[in-house]
């Protein structure tokens, strides 16, 4: 595959950057340690910039106002947000090919399934009766697309994705390998001879531009739908329970579990290993620190942490006081001895 090359003037225009120093042509986006004479490096601070310059990159992206000791011979692009610049550059330099359009000979496509223009279906994948796949969507190897599933345009399903019957996926959605969407939720009633299964008759609805990481499970609703809002990003190994509603623009880190019928507002951020109990409401813009255990509603815009989760300042103060318990106990014991 030919290498992609960009002039720094072109990159500056794409990033809204201010360019200074000599012009250069770059062919790779690398870390500071791997930089070379044809590479561009994004430095998040002055120390990272200094490490990068020691390796002689062709171009360096820095935040506006960062002081550079010696950038001679290097094109410098100053931006408002280096991390956002990294996101844009990573898209430009991503050379991983998408599967070519067309249906693999070993794929099984139901007679009444509808495939849009430019669709790819990989080896050993199945598209069941009544399913529809939008234009330019790529389905990897060994995927299972259930009956009546609707997938929008420009989606990417990596190998081993399973969409149970009736799941609805919006446009430009990315589902990584091993993701399972629409399995039954964990719902049972207590009977005289043990647990009796509550059959889940609902579905899952995923909005546009959502990305879901590898081996994550999103359960179908009991009677209605489990919903994930537009532009939400969910990491690997997460569990989204039945009837959960997740708003738009949420970020959910790995190993997080959200129990049934809980609602997350827009712009919620959950750190890794967060556990959220059922039937709760987490308000718009709320943030939960990693390993938090959420047992009650979280107001919009607040940051909580700990188990049970509580407002961040209260949690930090509790840790501080806990660290002083030995000293407090020593003082109390001393007073008792004086009596």
C-alpha positions in Angstrom: 0.0 0.0 0.0 1.5 3.4 -0.9 2.3 5.7 2.0 0.1 8.7 2.6 2.1 12.0 2.5 1.0 15.5 3.4 2.6 18.9 3.3 2.6 20.7 6.6 0.8 23.6 5.0 -2.0 21.3 4.2 -2.0 19.8 7.7 -2.1 23.3 9.2 -5.2 24.2 7.2 -6.9 20.9 8.2 -6.1 21.5 11.9 -6.7 25.2 12.0 -3.1 25.5 13.1 -0.5 28.3 12.9 2.5 27.1 11.1 6.1 28.3 11.7 9.5 27.1 10.8 10.4 25.4 7.6 7.8 23.6 5.5 8.0 19.8 5.4 6.4 16.8 3.9 5.3 14.1 6.4 4.5 10.4 5.8 3.8 9.1 9.3 2.3 10.0 12.6 4.4 8.6 15.4 5.2 8.8 19.1 8.1 11.1 20.2 10.4 8.1 20.7 9.7 6.7 17.2 10.0 10.0 15.4 12.1 10.3 12.3 12.8 12.7 9.4 9.5 12.1 7.7 7.3 11.9 10.9 4.9 14.3 12.6 4.6 14.1 16.4 1.9 15.6 18.6 3.3 16.9 21.9 0.9 17.6 24.8 3.4 19.6 26.8 6.9 21.2 26.7 8.5 18.0 28.1 7.0 15.8 25.4 8.0 18.4 22.8 11.6 18.3 24.0 11.7 14.5 23.8 10.3 14.6 20.3 12.8 17.2 19.0 15.6 15.0 20.2 14.6 12.5 17.6 14.4 15.0 14.7 10.8 14.8 13.4 9.8 16.6 10.3 7.0 18.4 12.1 5.7 18.9 15.6 2.3 19.8 16.8 2.1 21.8 20.1 -0.3 23.9 22.0 -0.2 27.6 21.4 2.2 29.3 23.7 4.4 26.3 24.4 8.1 27.4 24.6 10.5 25.3 22.5 14.2 25.4 23.2 15.4 24.3 19.8 13.0 23.7 17.0 15.4 24.6 14.2 14.8 22.5 11.1 11.4 21.4 12.2 8.0 22.5 11.1 5.9 23.6 14.1 2.1 23.6 14.1 0.5 25.4 17.0 -3.1 24.4 17.8 -5.6 25.1 20.5 -6.0 21.5 21.6 -3.2 19.0 20.8 -5.3 16.0 21.7 -8.0 17.0 19.3 -5.3 17.5 16.7 -4.1 14.0 17.4 -7.6 12.6 16.8 -7.8 14.4 13.4 -4.3 13.3 12.4 -4.9 9.7 13.4 -7.8 9.6 11.0 -5.7 10.9 8.2 -2.9 8.4 8.7 -5.0 5.4 9.4 -4.0 3.0 6.7 -5.9 -0.1 7.8 -8.0 -1.1 4.8 -11.7 -1.7 5.2 -13.0 -4.9 3.6 -13.7 -4.5 -0.1 -17.4 -4.4 -1.1 -19.1 -7.6 -2.1 -20.3 -10.7 -0.4 -17.9 -13.5 0.4 -18.7 -16.9 -1.2 -19.1 -18.5 2.3 -21.5 -15.8 3.6 -25.2 -16.7 3.9 -27.7 -14.0 2.9 -31.4 -14.5 3.2 -33.4 -14.1 0.0 -35.4 -11.2 1.4 -32.5 -9.5 3.1 -31.6 -6.1 1.6 -28.0 -5.0 1.1 -27.3 -1.4 0.0 -24.7 -0.2 -2.5 -21.1 -0.9 -1.6 -21.8 -3.3 1.2 -19.2 -5.9 2.2 -20.1 -9.1 4.0 -17.2 -11.2 5.2 -16.6 -15.0 5.1 -19.0 -17.2 7.2 -21.2 -14.2 8.1 -25.0 -14.6 8.1 -27.6 -12.0 7.3 -31.0 -13.4 8.3 -34.5 -12.9 6.8 -35.9 -9.4 6.7 -32.6 -7.7 7.7 -31.4 -4.5 5.9 -27.9 -3.2 5.6 -27.3 0.4 4.6 -24.9 1.7 1.8 -21.2 1.3 2.3 -21.5 -0.7 5.5 -18.7 -3.3 6.1 -19.5 -6.5 7.9 -16.5 -8.6 8.9 -16.0 -12.3 9.1 -18.2 -14.6 11.2 -20.8 -12.0 12.1 -24.4 -12.9 12.7 -27.1 -10.4 11.7 -30.5 -11.5 13.0 -34.0 -11.4 11.5 -35.4 -7.9 11.0 -32.2 -6.2 12.0 -31.7 -2.7 10.5 -28.2 -1.4 10.1 -27.6 2.1 8.7 -25.1 3.6 6.3 -21.3 3.6 6.6 -21.2 1.2 9.6 -18.2 -1.1 10.4 -18.8 -4.4 12.1 -15.6 -6.2 13.0 -15.4 -10.0 13.1 -17.6 -12.0 15.4 -20.2 -9.3 16.0 -23.7 -10.7 16.9 -26.9 -8.6 16.4 -29.9 -10.5 17.7 -33.3 -10.2 16.0 -34.8 -6.8 15.7 -31.8 -4.7 16.7 -31.7 -1.2 15.1 -28.3 0.4 14.4 -27.9 3.9 13.1 -25.5 5.4 10.6 -21.7 5.3 10.9 -21.7 3.0 13.9 -18.6 1.0 14.8 -19.0 -2.4 16.6 -15.7 -4.1 17.5 -15.0 -7.8 17.6 -17.1 -10.0 19.8 -19.7 -7.4 20.6 -23.2 -8.8 21.3 -26.2 -6.6 20.9 -29.7 -7.7 21.9 -29.2 -10.8 24.1 -31.8 -11.3 26.8 -31.4 -9.3 29.9 -31.0 -10.9 33.3 -34.6 -11.0 34.4 -36.3 -13.7 36.4 -39.3 -14.1 38.7 -39.2 -16.3 41.9 -41.3 -19.4 41.4 -42.1 -22.3 43.7 -39.5 -24.4 41.9 -36.9 -21.7 41.4 -36.3 -18.8 39.0 -38.7 -18.4 36.1 -37.3 -16.6 33.1 -38.9 -13.3 32.0 -38.8 -13.4 28.2 -37.4 -10.3 26.7 -39.6 -9.0 23.9 -38.0 -5.6 23.3 -35.0 -4.6 21.3 -31.9 -2.4 21.2 -31.7 0.9 19.4 -28.3 2.4 18.7 -27.9 6.0 17.5 -25.7 7.5 14.8 -21.9 7.6 15.2 -21.8 5.3 18.3 -18.7 3.2 18.9 -18.8 0.1 21.0 -15.7 -1.8 22.1 -14.7 -5.4 21.8 -16.6 -8.0 23.9 -19.2 -5.6 25.2 -22.8 -6.7 25.7 -25.9 -4.6 25.3 -29.1 -6.4 26.5 -32.4 -6.0 24.8 -35.3 -4.4 26.7 -37.9 -6.5 28.5 -40.8 -5.0 26.6 -39.5 -1.7 25.2 -36.0 -0.9 23.9 -32.6 -0.4 25.4 -31.3 2.8 23.9 -27.8 4.3 23.2 -27.7 7.9 22.1 -25.8 9.4 19.2 -22.0 9.8 19.4 -21.7 7.8 22.6 -18.5 5.8 23.0 -18.4 2.5 25.0 -15.1 0.8 25.8 -14.3 -3.0 25.8 -15.8 -5.5 28.2 -18.8 -3.4 29.4 -22.3 -4.6 30.3 -25.3 -2.6 29.5 -28.4 -4.1 31.1 -32.0 -4.3 29.8 -34.1 -1.2 29.5 -31.1 1.1 30.1 -31.2 4.5 28.3 -27.9 6.2 27.6 -28.0 9.7 26.3 -25.9 11.3 23.5 -22.1 12.0 23.8 -21.5 9.8 26.8 -18.1 8.2 27.4 -18.1 4.8 29.2 -14.7 3.2 30.1 -13.9 -0.5 30.2 -15.3 -3.1 32.6 -18.2 -0.8 33.5 -21.6 -2.4 34.3 -24.9 -0.6 34.2 -27.8 -2.5 35.6 -31.3 -2.6 34.2 -33.7 0.4 33.7 -31.0 3.0 34.7 -31.0 6.2 32.7 -27.8 8.2 31.8 -28.3 11.8 30.6 -26.3 13.4 27.8 -22.5 13.9 28.2 -22.1 11.5 31.2 -18.6 10.1 31.8 -18.0 6.8 33.6 -14.5 5.7 34.5 -13.3 2.2 34.3 -14.9 -0.5 36.5 -17.8 1.7 37.5 -20.8 -0.3 38.8 -24.2 1.3 38.5 -27.2 -0.2 40.3 -30.6 -0.5 38.6 -33.4 2.0 38.3 -31.2 5.0 38.8 -30.9 8.4 37.0 -27.5 9.9 36.3 -28.0 13.5 35.2 -26.5 15.3 32.2 -22.8 15.9 32.4 -22.3 13.9 35.5 -18.9 12.2 36.0 -18.1 9.0 38.0 -14.5 8.2 38.9 -13.1 4.7 38.2 -14.3 1.9 40.5 -17.2 3.9 41.8 -20.2 2.0 43.0 -23.3 4.0 42.2 -26.3 3.2 44.5 -28.4 6.3 44.2 -29.2 9.0 41.7 -26.4 11.4 40.7 -27.4 15.0 40.0 -26.5 16.6 36.7 -23.1 18.1 36.4 -21.7 16.6 39.6 -18.5 14.5 40.0 -18.8 11.5 42.3 -16.4 8.8 43.5 -16.0 5.9 45.9 -18.2 3.0 47.1 -20.9 3.8 47.8 -20.4 6.7 45.3 -20.7 10.2 46.9 -19.8 13.7 45.9 -16.1 13.9 45.1 -15.1 16.4 47.8 -16.9 14.4 50.5 -15.1 11.3 49.3 -11.7 12.9 49.3 -12.3 14.3 52.8 -13.3 10.9 54.0 -10.0 9.5 52.7 -8.1 12.2 54.4 -9.7 11.6 57.7 -9.3 7.8 57.4 -5.5 8.4 57.0 -5.5 10.3 60.3 -7.3 7.7 62.3 -4.2 6.2 63.9 -3.1 9.7 65.1 -6.6 10.5 66.4 -6.7 7.1 68.2 -3.3 7.8 69.8 -4.5 11.1 71.1 -7.7 9.6 72.5 -5.8 6.7 74.2 -3.4 9.3 75.7 -6.3 11.2 77.2 -7.8 8.1 78.6 -4.5 7.2 80.3 -4.3 10.6 81.9 -7.6 10.2 83.7 
